[in-house]
Amino acid sequence: MSTTLLLVQGLNGLQLGILLFLIAAGLTLVFGVMDFINLAHGVQYMVGAYFAAFFAAQTGSFWLALLLALPAALLFGLLLEFLVFRHLYDRDHMAQVLATFGVILVLNQGVKMVFGAAPLQVPLPDALTGGIRVMEGLLYPTYRLAIIAGGLATAGLLWWLVERTKVGMLVRAGATNAPMVAALGVDIRRLFMVVFGFGAMLAGFAGVLAAPILSVEPGMGDNLLILAFVVIVIGGIGSIRGAFLAALLVGLVETLGRSLMPDLMRLFLSPSEARQVGAALSSMLIYIAMAAILAFRPAGLFPVRAS
Amino acid sequence: MTMRIELGRRAALGLGASALAMPLVARAQAAPVKVGLVAVLTGPQASLGTHLRDGFMLGMRHLENRLGGRGAEVLVIDDELRPDAAVTKVRAAIERDRCDVIVGVVFSNILAAIMRPVTEAQTFLISTNAGPSPFAGRGCNPFFFATSYVNDQNHAVMGQAAQDAGYRRVMIMTPNYQAGRDAAAGFKSRYRGEVVDEIYTPLTQLDFSAELARIAAARPDALFTFMPGGLGVNLVRQYRQAGLGNIPFLSAFTVDEAVLPAQGDAAVGFFTGTTWTPTLPNEQNARFVRDFEGQFNYVPASYAAHAYDSAFLLDSAIRRTGGNMADKGALRAAIKAADFRSVRGNFAFGANHFPVQDFWLAKVAKRADGKFQTEHERKVFDNVTDPFAAECRMPAG
């Protein structure tokens, strides 16, 4: 494997990590601040992608679709909060898991009824259709670079919001000790709603970004949700910084594992066995990494919650 | 009708199922033929099931809702792509709703699950898509017919096509599960050149950027792949975006009309191995495609075409027996005769109840109206019997 190929794979891993971060950021806040397990976070990513597909088809422009899909995702998140999640904050985790799982089923089926079962496509924005030749015969799509840039900018904005603003301070305080914040006279329910809506919008944003490179289809968020949970557990529940680093770590481990593992296995095994074992091992790799990290740091890399 | 079913249910409750069988036989001739149509209609793969259902329904419409001169009723069953759900629903269709024949099934695992319950009830099962090789070989069954293909055949078509095109180095990429490994094996059964590498990806993988970089680094003469449904949408678009479009894209079940609307321009010029395309020049096909698009407003895929054929197959068979569905031997012979005009042109059943038919190399094209379809390029196999037929010792029904 050449150095260029390794660099390209690093870039691929980075881009996956960025998408994961956008999903995991909302999830970790909701889980951390409200102690609320929201399995339906993945469908909010899907809903964002569907909004993008819908608005792109209506307006014919990706940028307009992005502009319209973000508030739509926010409103949709708030609507879900109002209709369903609000009534679950005081219930135990099992009730939350059950109810939010129900939301997954309803929404997956719902988008199918509205948009049909066939995958939809969102065209690339015109300005970002090309690619940069990173190695012989391979273009790195400009759009993927834009995802990395957009994700990093969002991460910076989030850092600023959480670390430098009053709301951010309340969010951090809420993640550390929510009852105490409420006792100090902060309307914790409203804070929850803000955090929830914002998290839903971030997941929706990830969906919009992913729509032009991945197919928009029912259930598209379900697999990413599992990875997002891995990310927030590794990063430490409630920690934005942890989610960011863990997302990049998971993205890189997943991508590099997939590309290197079969070659690595070839050192010990016959080619056909190496392919099978390599493919199997690489899909396990992030879970192995998670287990290893949790063995040394049971609360994740950057624990937030006061124990 | 409703009342009679009510009475029948009460009788069944009171006297057991044997009492119920009597009046049913007596009115068998007058009652409509009942077809249980099994397709996946929920979940991510539902678009394939929708093609299948719409294809069969169009066939019924063209036959004016009659099969072989008798009125017909179609009971649509959503298998949910869950074998347990499929078995429960199909059992109910046979035992409670008294379906005379079960038709459909997109996925092989669903077919494998309902195979025994249906055939052991001495009910004919006609697969319009799924064609796992065991059922064509040692596991062939007197109550089972397939109007589609053996799964491996489409892959072998691409292997032969790659061989014919003179590609010397081919890379293979498929999902890491049984059908994916079968696809690679099917391709290699006909391809004699060098396989540079085989990549197996998790079934849930959405982003192929890491694999595309590996393909670009290996610079093969062509790529062979099998990525059904949404996997194919992602792969095709990312393949094009990564600038790999100049490496010929050979595939099976990856670029077809079920996913082309989402793949769009990215898929144009990509190859697939198939039994059927909307462009095959025969009258039956022209009418099918025209009316299908007219009624459902999308371009049919082979799932729809095979299902449409199956409606005409049933019609021809029931006509042959004079409407009699009770004599299983006569009905079997009538189905096996395949005395109908297929949208594929050539169509006959082999000894293992799988089709003997042509296979085509097809290429994706954009039509003048902006829609996408596969167009046949050249015939790769002429009137071919599947390689598993020789292993079949068809038991007498």
Interface residues (C-beta under 8 A of the other chain):
Chain A: M1 S2 L5 V8 Q9 N12 G13 Q15 L16 N108 Q109 K112 G116 A117 A118 P119 L120 Q121 P123 L124 G131 R133 M135 E136 G137 L138 L139 Y140 P141 Y143 R144 I213 L214 S215 V216 E217 P218 G219 M220 N223 L224 T255 L256 R258 S259 P262 S272 R275 Q276 A279 A280 S283
Chain B: L41 T42 G43 P44 Q45 A46 S47 G49 T50 N176 D197 E198 I199 Y200 T201 P202 T204 L206 D207 S209 A210 E211 L212 A213 R214 A216 A217 R219 G229 G230 V233 N234 R237 Q238 Q241 A242 G243 L244 I247 A258 V259 P261 A262 Q263 G264
